[in-house]
Amino acid sequence: MKKKILIVVADYYKDISIGLLKSAQNYLPKNFSVQIIKVPGVFEIPVTISKNLKRYQAFIALGCVIKGQTPHFDFISQASTDAIMNLSINSKKPIGNGIITCLDIKQAKARKKKGAEAANAIVSILSQK
């Protein structure tokens, strides 16, 4: 039976999110059924996963937060990470966290392949017995 996977991608930084998404898709086995939902920013990822918990066996969260002049970066990064971890533990379903947190756009562009690492995480958990 095909594993149903949902990828939730924040496309605030479109160039970065496209790279993360392609990286994740290229890693996933062909026998996975993959759906994609785009959201405006990483803060919307946890609620989107939460709304879809019963429909999928695993999730991949993709997005980018770049540090600016205010503490907003810290709040968004911590809140999204905590929410994703809590969702995963409480639902007992893997959520690959491919949300990258960077100091500048150059770092973000260099880390676009992190989507594959998030995909690897869920494949690994789904293969556990």
N, C-alpha and C positions, 0 to 999 in steps of 0.2 A: 504494500500500500504506500502511496506517495505521502511524503511528509509535507504538511502545509505550513509554509513559512510566510510571515509578514515582515516586510522591510518598511520601516517608517523613516523617511528621510526629510530632514529640515533643509529647505532650499534657500535660506537667507543668503548664503554665499553660494550661488548657483554653480560656479566653476568647481569649487571644492566639493560640493555635494554630488555633482556628476561623477567626479573621480572616485569618491567613496563608494557610490552606488555601483559603478562599473567593476570596481575591485571586488566588492562583495558578490555580485552576480557571477563573475568569472570564477570564483572559488566554489560556489555551491554546486553540489552534484546535480546532474541533469534530471535525476528522478525526483527532485523536489518540486513541489508546486509553489511558485513564488508569486506573491501579490505585493504591490508597492502602493503606499499612501504617502503623499507629500504634505508636509505641514510648513507653516511659515518660519518657525524657529524651533530650537531644541526644547524650549519650555513646553511646547505642545506635544512632544513625543510621548511622555509617560501616559498622559490621558488618552491618547490615541491607542496605545497598546492596551491600556486598561479596558477600553470599550470593546476591544477585539479578543480578549483573553480566551473566550470559549471557542472561538472559530479556528484558532491556529495552534500548532504544537510548539512553535518557537518563533522568536522575533529577533530582528536586527534593528538597532537604533543607530542612525547615521546623521551626523551634523557637525557643525563647527562653531566654536565660540572663540572670538579673538579679543584679547584684552584691550580695553580702551582706557579712557582717562578717569573713569568712575569705578566704584566697586561692583557694578552690575555684573561684570565678568565672574566674580567670585560667587555671587548669589546664584546666578543661573547655572554655573558649572556644578556647584555643590547640590543644588536642589534637584537638577535632572539626574545626576549620578545616584543620589540617595533614593529618589523615586523609582528609578529603574531597578536598583538592587532590591528594594522592598517588594516591588511587583514580582520579580523573578523568584524570590524566596517564598513569598506568600502563595503564589500560583504553582510553584514547583515546575515552572517552565523556563527554559533557557532564554535569556535575552542577551545577545551579543552587543556589547556597548562599543560602538564605533563613533562616539561623539569625541571629536578631537578638541582639545583646549590649547590654544596657541597664543604666543605673545605678539605675533604679527602675521601678515598674509604670506610671507616667505616661508615661515615654518608650516603654515597650513598647506601650502602647495606641495611641500616636501613630504607630507604625511597622508596624502590622498589614498595611499594603498592600505590604510588602516581598516578599510571596509573588509578586506580579505581576512584580517585577523579576527574581526567580529564574527564573520561567517564561520571561520575555523572553530571558534569557541562553541557555537551552537551545534555544529556538526559533531564535535567531540562529545558534547553532553548528550545529544540524541543517540549516539552510538553506545552509550553506557548501558550495561545490563542491570 
